Amino acid sequence: MSLTSYWFDLLFGLISAALLAYCRCLSNKIKKYHKMLEERNREDIEDLIEEKLKKIYEELGIDENKFDAIKERYKYKLVRSCEEYLEKGYMTPDEYSALSELWKTYHDLGGNSQGEDYYHRTEKLPIHEEKGETN
């Protein structure tokens, strides 16, 4: 290998390493930029939803605090029902139907993941008639 070839390979390797480091730096900056955009868009969407909800509350004559209180009552009833069925170890078909309706209403009101976690654990319970027969 000639000295010129050696220097050429060394120079090419150094340039390649520098370009690779620069590309990684650009990639990290692009990822940060995308994350910032996603966060900003999420905040913008949350603000827009909040603004629309306030208009809906006003049009319907609903006090936002009363709405939150109603949602909390559904959450309380959902969690208490789930705890009862989990302790019992099964549900009757009527209990399952009532729990599903309670969950649907709570979820439609914008219920959070705590109620969802309880519901999904409870819905896995076996369904039995009161006499102990399995459906």
C-alpha positions as a Markdown table, in Angstrom:
| # | Residue | x | y | z |
|---|---|---|---|---|
| 1 | Met | 0.0 | 0.0 | 0.0 |
| 2 | Ser | 1.4 | 3.3 | -1.0 |
| 3 | Leu | 1.8 | 6.3 | 1.3 |
| 4 | Thr | -0.7 | 8.3 | -0.8 |
| 5 | Ser | -3.2 | 5.5 | -0.6 |
| 6 | Tyr | -2.7 | 5.3 | 3.2 |
| 7 | Trp | -3.3 | 9.1 | 3.6 |
| 8 | Phe | -6.3 | 8.9 | 1.3 |
| 9 | Asp | -7.9 | 6.1 | 3.3 |
| 10 | Leu | -7.1 | 7.9 | 6.6 |
| 11 | Leu | -8.6 | 11.1 | 5.3 |
| 12 | Phe | -11.7 | 9.3 | 3.9 |
| 13 | Gly | -12.2 | 7.5 | 7.3 |
| 14 | Leu | -11.9 | 10.8 | 9.2 |
| 15 | Ile | -14.4 | 12.5 | 6.9 |
| 16 | Ser | -16.8 | 9.6 | 7.1 |
| 17 | Ala | -16.6 | 9.6 | 10.9 |
| 18 | Ala | -17.2 | 13.3 | 11.0 |
| 19 | Leu | -20.2 | 13.0 | 8.7 |
| 20 | Leu | -21.6 | 10.2 | 10.8 |
| 21 | Ala | -21.3 | 12.2 | 14.0 |
| 22 | Tyr | -22.9 | 15.2 | 12.3 |
| 23 | Cys | -25.8 | 13.0 | 11.0 |
| 24 | Arg | -26.3 | 11.6 | 14.5 |
| 25 | Cys | -26.4 | 15.2 | 15.8 |
| 26 | Leu | -28.9 | 16.2 | 13.2 |
| 27 | Ser | -31.0 | 13.1 | 13.9 |
| 28 | Asn | -31.2 | 13.9 | 17.6 |
| 29 | Lys | -32.1 | 17.5 | 16.9 |
| 30 | Ile | -34.9 | 16.4 | 14.5 |
| 31 | Lys | -36.2 | 13.9 | 17.2 |
| 32 | Lys | -36.3 | 16.7 | 19.7 |
| 33 | Tyr | -38.0 | 19.0 | 17.3 |
| 34 | His | -40.7 | 16.4 | 16.5 |
| 35 | Lys | -41.2 | 15.8 | 20.2 |
| 36 | Met | -41.6 | 19.5 | 20.8 |
| 37 | Leu | -44.1 | 19.7 | 17.9 |
| 38 | Glu | -46.1 | 16.7 | 19.3 |
| 39 | Glu | -46.2 | 18.3 | 22.8 |
| 40 | Arg | -47.3 | 21.6 | 21.3 |
| 41 | Asn | -49.9 | 20.0 | 19.2 |
| 42 | Arg | -51.2 | 18.0 | 22.2 |
| 43 | Glu | -51.4 | 21.1 | 24.3 |
| 44 | Asp | -53.2 | 23.0 | 21.4 |
| 45 | Ile | -55.6 | 20.1 | 21.1 |
| 46 | Glu | -56.3 | 20.0 | 24.8 |
| 47 | Asp | -56.8 | 23.8 | 24.9 |
| 48 | Leu | -59.2 | 23.5 | 21.9 |
| 49 | Ile | -61.2 | 20.7 | 23.6 |
| 50 | Glu | -61.3 | 22.6 | 26.8 |
| 51 | Glu | -62.6 | 25.7 | 25.0 |
| 52 | Lys | -65.3 | 23.6 | 23.1 |
| 53 | Leu | -66.4 | 21.9 | 26.3 |
| 54 | Lys | -66.8 | 25.3 | 28.0 |
| 55 | Lys | -69.1 | 26.4 | 25.2 |
| 56 | Ile | -71.1 | 23.2 | 25.4 |
| 57 | Tyr | -71.4 | 23.6 | 29.1 |
| 58 | Glu | -72.6 | 27.1 | 28.7 |
| 59 | Glu | -75.1 | 26.2 | 25.9 |
| 60 | Leu | -76.6 | 23.4 | 28.0 |
| 61 | Gly | -76.5 | 25.4 | 31.2 |
| 62 | Ile | -74.3 | 22.9 | 32.9 |
| 63 | Asp | -72.0 | 23.9 | 35.7 |
| 64 | Glu | -68.6 | 22.3 | 35.0 |
| 65 | Asn | -68.2 | 21.5 | 38.7 |
| 66 | Lys | -71.5 | 19.7 | 38.8 |
| 67 | Phe | -70.5 | 17.7 | 35.7 |
| 68 | Asp | -67.2 | 16.7 | 37.4 |
| 69 | Ala | -69.2 | 15.7 | 40.5 |
| 70 | Ile | -71.5 | 13.5 | 38.4 |
| 71 | Lys | -68.5 | 11.9 | 36.9 |
| 72 | Glu | -67.0 | 11.3 | 40.3 |
| 73 | Arg | -70.2 | 9.6 | 41.5 |
| 74 | Tyr | -70.1 | 7.2 | 38.5 |
| 75 | Lys | -66.4 | 6.5 | 39.3 |
| 76 | Tyr | -67.2 | 5.8 | 42.9 |
| 77 | Lys | -70.1 | 3.4 | 42.0 |
| 78 | Leu | -67.9 | 1.7 | 39.3 |
| 79 | Val | -65.0 | 1.1 | 41.7 |
| 80 | Arg | -67.1 | 0.0 | 44.6 |
| 81 | Ser | -69.0 | -2.5 | 42.3 |
| 82 | Cys | -65.8 | -3.8 | 40.9 |
| 83 | Glu | -64.3 | -4.3 | 44.3 |
| 84 | Glu | -67.4 | -6.1 | 45.5 |
| 85 | Tyr | -67.4 | -8.5 | 42.5 |
| 86 | Leu | -63.6 | -9.0 | 42.7 |
| 87 | Glu | -64.0 | -10.0 | 46.3 |
| 88 | Lys | -66.9 | -12.3 | 45.5 |
| 89 | Gly | -64.9 | -13.9 | 42.7 |
| 90 | Tyr | -67.7 | -13.9 | 40.1 |
| 91 | Met | -70.6 | -11.9 | 38.7 |
| 92 | Thr | -74.2 | -12.8 | 37.7 |
| 93 | Pro | -75.3 | -12.0 | 34.2 |
| 94 | Asp | -77.4 | -9.1 | 35.5 |
| 95 | Glu | -74.5 | -7.8 | 37.5 |
| 96 | Tyr | -72.2 | -8.0 | 34.5 |
| 97 | Ser | -74.8 | -6.2 | 32.3 |
| 98 | Ala | -75.2 | -3.4 | 34.9 |
| 99 | Leu | -71.5 | -3.1 | 35.4 |
| 100 | Ser | -71.0 | -2.8 | 31.6 |
| 101 | Glu | -73.6 | -0.1 | 31.4 |
| 102 | Leu | -72.0 | 1.8 | 34.3 |
| 103 | Trp | -68.6 | 1.5 | 32.7 |
| 104 | Lys | -69.9 | 2.8 | 29.3 |
| 105 | Thr | -71.5 | 5.8 | 30.9 |
| 106 | Tyr | -68.4 | 6.6 | 33.0 |
| 107 | His | -66.2 | 6.2 | 30.0 |
| 108 | Asp | -68.5 | 8.4 | 27.9 |
| 109 | Leu | -68.2 | 11.1 | 30.6 |
| 110 | Gly | -64.5 | 11.1 | 30.1 |
| 111 | Gly | -63.6 | 8.8 | 33.0 |
| 112 | Asn | -59.9 | 8.1 | 33.7 |
| 113 | Ser | -57.8 | 5.0 | 33.7 |
| 114 | Gln | -58.4 | 4.1 | 37.4 |
| 115 | Gly | -62.0 | 3.1 | 36.6 |
| 116 | Glu | -60.9 | 1.4 | 33.4 |
| 117 | Asp | -58.3 | -0.7 | 35.3 |
| 118 | Tyr | -60.9 | -1.9 | 37.8 |
| 119 | Tyr | -63.4 | -2.6 | 35.0 |
| 120 | His | -61.0 | -4.6 | 32.8 |
| 121 | Arg | -59.9 | -6.7 | 35.8 |
| 122 | Thr | -63.5 | -7.3 | 36.9 |
| 123 | Glu | -64.9 | -8.2 | 33.4 |
| 124 | Lys | -62.5 | -11.2 | 33.3 |
| 125 | Leu | -64.4 | -12.8 | 36.3 |
| 126 | Pro | -66.5 | -15.8 | 35.6 |
| 127 | Ile | -70.2 | -15.3 | 35.1 |
| 128 | His | -72.4 | -17.5 | 37.3 |
| 129 | Glu | -76.0 | -17.7 | 38.2 |
| 130 | Glu | -76.8 | -17.1 | 41.8 |
| 131 | Lys | -77.2 | -20.8 | 42.4 |
| 132 | Gly | -73.5 | -21.3 | 41.4 |
| 133 | Glu | -74.2 | -22.5 | 37.8 |
| 134 | Thr | -71.7 | -21.4 | 35.1 |
| 135 | Asn | -73.1 | -19.9 | 31.9 |
